[in-house]
Amino acid sequence: MMKLVRDKCPELKMEKPERLKGTAYRVALQQRLLATAENYQKAETDRKAVQELVDLVELVHALLPAHNMTFEELEMVRRRKKTEQGAFDQGQAIPNTSLDS
């Protein structure tokens, strides 16, 4: 199984990397996004948590071209949704009745 790594990862000097393209690249980005979110959840220090958040943002940047979108456009959508539906600032929660938990 291949693990998507940053372009300047030191391990690239020891391993012969495979360059992913198209659907394989997008799937690898999605898998890395989920793994990084899990790492964030498990982070035991603020420093580690922030490093995982940085990776999440970088992965979002990498995924945007697959959706024909720039980061600036994503920010516009985010601001519009925040205006219409609010943010998560108040920590409000309701019972989860969805099967998707």
MOUR-V200509 format. One record per run of one state. SS is the DSSP state (alpha for helix, beta for strand, coil for the rest). FROM is the first residue (numbers start at 1). TO is the last residue. If there is no record, write none. Layout:
ss=<SS:SS>
from=<FROM:FROM>
to=<TO:TO>
//
This chain:
ss=<coil:alpha:coil:alpha:coil:alpha:coil:alpha:coil>
from=<1:10:14:22:43:46:68:71:86>
to=<9:13:21:42:45:67:70:85:101>
//
